[in-house]
C-alpha cells in the first residue's frame, strides 16, 4: 500500500469519527476541511469531497448539496459502526482500541 493510500484510509476514518461526535451526526465539507489538519491530516477541500463521495458510495454516510458548492455529510448507522471499530470496511483504517 502506498503512503497516499494509507493517508486516505486515515482521512476516511477521521471523517467518520468527526461525524460521530458532531451534533446531529452531521457536518458540512467546510467544517470537515477545517478539522482534518488538527489531526495532522491536511488535504484540499476537493479531496475532502472525494473522500465524502467514496464514503457515501460505501453506504457509510449520506451526502447532500445544500447550497451550490456546500455539501452536508450525515453519518449512517454503518458508518458509526466503522468509526467505533465494530465493523471494518476495506479502504477505511480500522480504529485503534480506545
N, CA, C and O of each residue as an XYZ file, in Angstrom:
392
protein
N       0.855     -1.174      0.000
C       0.000      0.000      0.000
C       0.898      1.233      0.000
O       1.888      1.290      0.729
N       0.549      2.203     -0.812
C       1.336      3.430     -0.887
C       1.044      4.330      0.314
O       0.037      4.167      1.003
N       1.933      5.266      0.543
C       1.751      6.235      1.620
C       0.435      6.985      1.430
O      -0.317      7.179      2.386
N       0.157      7.407      0.196
C      -1.067      8.158     -0.092
C      -2.315      7.325      0.187
O      -3.306      7.848      0.697
N      -2.278      6.034     -0.142
C      -3.411      5.154      0.151
C      -3.630      5.044      1.656
O      -4.764      5.088      2.132
N      -2.538      4.902      2.396
C      -2.621      4.803      3.851
C      -3.203      6.077      4.454
O      -4.052      6.009      5.342
N      -2.755      7.234      3.981
C      -3.278      8.510      4.461
C      -4.766      8.619      4.136
O      -5.545      9.094      4.963
N      -5.165      8.186      2.951
C      -6.580      8.214      2.564
C      -7.439      7.398      3.512
O      -8.538      7.825      3.868
N      -6.958      6.226      3.930
C      -7.699      5.413      4.886
C      -7.860      6.141      6.213
O      -8.925      6.089      6.828
N      -6.813      6.815      6.651
C      -6.861      7.576      7.897
C      -7.840      8.753      7.780
O      -8.597      9.031      8.710
N      -7.817      9.435      6.641
C      -8.726     10.571      6.438
C     -10.172     10.101      6.490
O     -11.009     10.749      7.119
N     -10.476      8.990      5.843
C     -11.853      8.492      5.842
C     -12.305      8.092      7.241
O     -13.444      8.362      7.622
N     -11.422      7.449      8.016
C     -11.768      7.132      9.396
C     -11.973      8.411     10.202
O     -12.917      8.505     10.986
N     -11.102      9.389     10.016
C     -11.225     10.652     10.756
C     -12.548     11.336     10.446
O     -13.196     11.861     11.350
N     -12.954     11.338      9.189
C     -14.239     11.942      8.822
C     -15.376     11.246      9.561
O     -16.255     11.909     10.112
N     -15.366      9.915      9.576
C     -16.426      9.181     10.275
C     -16.423      9.492     11.767
O     -17.483      9.635     12.376
N     -15.251      9.597     12.347
C     -15.168      9.880     13.787
C     -15.594     11.314     14.097
O     -16.224     11.563     15.124
N     -15.257     12.247     13.225
C     -15.713     13.632     13.420
C     -17.237     13.675     13.377
O     -17.868     14.311     14.222
N     -17.824     13.000     12.396
C     -19.283     12.979     12.289
C     -19.918     12.287     13.490
O     -20.991     12.688     13.942
N     -19.269     11.262     14.003
C     -19.796     10.551     15.170
C     -19.918     11.496     16.376
O     -20.834     11.356     17.187
N     -19.003     12.443     16.488
C     -19.025     13.367     17.604
C     -19.746     14.672     17.342
O     -19.864     15.507     18.238
N     -20.228     14.855     16.130
C     -20.890     16.113     15.760
C     -22.357     16.109     16.179
O     -23.002     15.060     16.178
N     -22.888     17.283     16.539
C     -24.324     17.375     16.825
C     -25.132     16.912     15.607
O     -24.880     17.343     14.481
N     -26.085     16.046     15.847
C     -26.897     15.530     14.744
C     -26.133     14.601     13.822
O     -26.638     14.232     12.762
N     -24.912     14.211     14.210
C     -24.063     13.322     13.406
C     -23.832     13.876     12.000
O     -23.711     13.113     11.041
N     -23.773     15.207     11.878
C     -23.643     15.834     10.563
C     -22.675     17.011     10.620
O     -22.522     17.665     11.652
N     -22.031     17.261      9.495
C     -21.149     18.425      9.348
C     -21.020     18.731      7.860
O     -21.169     17.848      7.015
N     -20.740     20.000      7.555
C     -20.540     20.332      6.143
C     -19.071     20.141      5.770
O     -18.202     20.015      6.632
N     -18.821     20.124      4.468
C     -17.468     19.843      3.992
C     -16.468     20.916      4.420
O     -15.278     20.629      4.546
N     -16.926     22.128      4.641
C     -16.030     23.189      5.096
C     -15.545     22.923      6.524
O     -14.363     23.091      6.823
N     -16.456     22.510      7.396
C     -16.085     22.179      8.774
C     -15.116     20.997      8.787
O     -14.111     21.026      9.497
N     -15.414     19.969      8.011
C     -14.526     18.811      7.945
C     -13.147     19.210      7.435
O     -12.132     18.746      7.954
N     -13.109     20.064      6.428
C     -11.842     20.545      5.883
C     -11.042     21.282      6.944
O      -9.818     21.165      6.980
N     -11.706     22.035      7.805
C     -11.029     22.769      8.877
C     -10.544     21.855      9.997
O      -9.512     22.132     10.609
N     -11.261     20.782     10.276
C     -10.925     19.906     11.399
C      -9.804     18.912     11.069
O      -9.032     18.553     11.958
N      -9.701     18.467      9.838
C      -8.710     17.451      9.493
C      -7.271     17.877      9.776
O      -6.505     17.059     10.286
N      -6.860     19.113      9.475
C      -5.471     19.485      9.781
C      -5.138     19.424     11.273
O      -3.977     19.241     11.639
N      -6.133     19.574     12.125
C      -5.904     19.452     13.576
C      -5.513     18.033     13.957
O      -4.968     17.794     15.034
N      -5.797     17.096     13.059
C      -5.429     15.695     13.259
C      -4.219     15.326     12.402
O      -3.931     14.146     12.206
N      -3.511     16.342     11.890
C      -2.346     16.169     11.015
C      -2.720     15.420      9.740
O      -1.941     14.618      9.224
N      -3.925     15.694      9.241
C      -4.423     15.075      8.011
C      -4.878     16.160      7.038
O      -6.064     16.260      6.721
N      -3.958     16.947      6.579
C      -4.298     18.039      5.672
C      -4.621     17.516      4.283
O      -3.947     16.628      3.761
N      -5.663     18.086      3.697
C      -5.995     17.804      2.307
C      -6.853     18.961      1.797
O      -7.393     19.743      2.579
N      -6.965     19.053      0.497
C      -7.747     20.136     -0.099
C      -9.234     19.882      0.113
O      -9.648     18.770      0.441
N     -10.018     20.919     -0.079
C     -11.470     20.759      0.047
C     -11.996     19.811     -1.034
O     -12.927     19.044     -0.789
N     -11.404     19.866     -2.218
C     -11.798     18.939     -3.283
C     -11.509     17.498     -2.872
O     -12.294     16.599     -3.171
N     -10.399     17.276     -2.195
C     -10.078     15.925     -1.726
C     -11.056     15.485     -0.634
O     -11.446     14.318     -0.590
N     -11.454     16.407      0.244
C     -12.455     16.077      1.263
C     -13.734     15.613      0.570
O     -14.328     14.610      0.966
N     -14.153     16.332     -0.450
C     -15.371     15.962     -1.177
C     -15.225     14.601     -1.851
O     -16.182     13.829     -1.901
N     -14.048     14.304     -2.363
C     -13.805     12.995     -2.978
C     -13.935     11.895     -1.937
O     -14.550     10.861     -2.199
N     -13.360     12.107     -0.755
C     -13.483     11.121      0.324
C     -14.941     10.987      0.770
O     -15.408      9.878      1.030
N     -15.659     12.100      0.858
C     -17.077     12.044      1.235
C     -17.883     11.238      0.221
O     -18.729     10.427      0.600
N     -17.626     11.455     -1.055
C     -18.337     10.705     -2.099
C     -18.022      9.214     -1.994
O     -18.908      8.376     -2.168
N     -16.769      8.885     -1.710
C     -16.369      7.488     -1.564
C     -17.107      6.860     -0.375
O     -17.643      5.757     -0.483
N     -17.129      7.566      0.748
C     -17.820      7.066      1.935
C     -19.319      6.902      1.688
O     -19.931      5.948      2.167
N     -19.910      7.840      0.936
C     -21.322      7.723      0.554
C     -21.538      6.462     -0.283
O     -22.486      5.711     -0.056
N     -20.654      6.241     -1.248
C     -20.793      5.086     -2.131
C     -20.678      3.759     -1.374
O     -21.193      2.738     -1.830
N     -20.009      3.774     -0.230
C     -19.883      2.580      0.608
C     -21.059      2.438      1.579
O     -21.148      1.451      2.308
N     -21.965      3.433      1.588
C     -23.119      3.389      2.472
C     -22.807      3.809      3.904
O     -23.557      3.482      4.824
N     -21.699      4.534      4.098
C     -21.278      4.912      5.442
C     -21.786      6.283      5.865
O     -21.773      6.614      7.050
N     -22.229      7.074      4.907
C     -22.810      8.379      5.207
C     -23.722      8.805      4.075
O     -23.657      8.272      2.967
N     -24.569      9.773      4.370
C     -25.403     10.409      3.345
C     -24.747     11.739      3.015
O     -24.132     12.362      3.880
N     -24.873     12.171      1.787
C     -24.245     13.404      1.334
C     -25.262     14.202      0.531
O     -25.862     13.703     -0.421
N     -25.442     15.463      0.944
C     -26.430     16.321      0.286
C     -25.808     17.679     -0.009
O     -25.166     18.279      0.853
N     -26.005     18.156     -1.233
C     -25.575     19.513     -1.588
C     -26.696     20.461     -1.166
O     -27.757     20.493     -1.788
N     -26.451     21.234     -0.100
C     -27.488     22.093      0.472
C     -27.483     23.492     -0.133
O     -28.472     24.218     -0.027
N     -26.404     23.865     -0.749
C     -26.258     25.123     -1.469
C     -25.194     24.875     -2.520
O     -24.412     23.932     -2.390
N     -25.144     25.695     -3.556
C     -24.121     25.471     -4.574
C     -22.716     25.422     -3.950
O     -22.241     26.398     -3.369
N     -22.076     24.264     -4.088
C     -20.720     24.096     -3.585
C     -20.607     23.818     -2.098
O     -19.495     23.803     -1.570
N     -21.720     23.595     -1.396
C     -21.678     23.287      0.034
C     -22.401     21.964      0.278
O     -23.596     21.831      0.014
N     -21.651     20.997      0.787
C     -22.178     19.653      0.999
C     -22.261     19.345      2.484
O     -21.366     19.701      3.250
N     -23.339     18.682      2.889
C     -23.504     18.236      4.270
C     -23.453     16.711      4.284
O     -24.170     16.038      3.544
N     -22.585     16.188      5.147
C     -22.469     14.747      5.342
C     -23.150     14.370      6.641
O     -22.961     15.029      7.663
N     -23.951     13.301      6.602
C     -24.626     12.786      7.785
C     -24.242     11.321      7.944
O     -24.391     10.519      7.022
N     -23.751     10.994      9.116
C     -23.278      9.647      9.399
C     -24.427      8.643      9.318
O     -25.509      8.875      9.858
N     -24.180      7.537      8.644
C     -25.132      6.426      8.590
C     -24.795      5.443      9.709
O     -23.693      5.468     10.257
N     -25.738      4.590     10.037
C     -25.506      3.594     11.085
C     -24.269      2.748     10.778
O     -23.469      2.465     11.670
N     -24.120      2.351      9.527
C     -22.949      1.554      9.144
C     -21.657      2.342      9.358
O     -20.642      1.770      9.756
N     -21.688      3.643      9.098
C     -20.511      4.478      9.319
C     -20.172      4.598     10.786
O     -18.996      4.618     11.148
N     -21.189      4.679     11.646
C     -20.953      4.728     13.092
C     -20.314      3.430     13.564
O     -19.426      3.447     14.417
N     -20.756      2.317     13.019
C     -20.166      1.028     13.387
C     -18.692      0.966     12.995
O     -17.873      0.437     13.747
N     -18.352      1.496     11.836
C     -16.951      1.526     11.405
C     -16.143      2.464     12.300
O     -15.032      2.121     12.705
N     -16.682      3.637     12.612
C     -15.989      4.607     13.463
C     -15.692      4.020     14.841
O     -14.663      4.333     15.441
N     -16.581      3.176     15.340
C     -16.408      2.555     16.658
C     -15.559      1.290     16.611
O     -15.208      0.734     17.651
N     -15.231      0.839     15.407
C     -14.439     -0.378     15.283
C     -15.257     -1.656     15.382
O     -14.696     -2.736     15.566
N     -16.583     -1.547     15.261
C     -17.441     -2.721     15.343
C     -17.448     -3.520     14.055
O     -17.642     -4.736     14.071
N     -17.238     -2.838     12.939
C     -17.117     -3.486     11.634
C     -15.957     -2.843     10.895
O     -15.501     -1.757     11.251
N     -15.492     -3.522      9.871
C     -14.414     -2.975      9.055
C     -14.883     -2.868      7.608
O     -15.721     -3.637      7.139
N     -14.314     -1.894      6.929
C     -14.586     -1.686      5.507
C     -13.237     -1.470      4.829
O     -12.491     -0.576      5.228
N     -12.908     -2.263      3.817
C     -11.661     -2.021      3.100
C     -11.634     -0.592      2.561
O     -12.592     -0.134      1.937
N     -10.540      0.096      2.807
C     -10.420      1.478      2.371
C     -10.600      2.484      3.497
O     -10.383      3.682      3.313
N     -11.007      1.978      4.687
C     -11.125      2.812      5.874
C     -10.240      2.182      6.946
O     -10.356      0.992      7.238
N      -9.369      2.976      7.519
C      -8.471      2.490      8.558
C      -9.277      1.974      9.749
O     -10.230      2.618     10.186
N      -8.898      0.835     10.258
C      -9.557      0.315     11.455
C      -9.058      1.136     12.643
O      -7.851      1.332     12.789
N      -9.973      1.620     13.498
C      -9.523      2.424     14.628
C      -8.737      1.612     15.642
O      -8.933      0.405     15.782
N      -7.854      2.289     16.339
C      -7.122      1.649     17.424
C      -8.083      1.390     18.585
O      -9.125      2.034     18.700
N      -7.721      0.457     19.423
C      -8.515      0.203     20.617
C      -8.484      1.453     21.485
O      -7.437      2.081     21.639
N      -9.619      1.808     22.043
C      -9.680      3.019     22.884
C      -9.443      2.665     24.321
O      -9.455      3.544     25.183
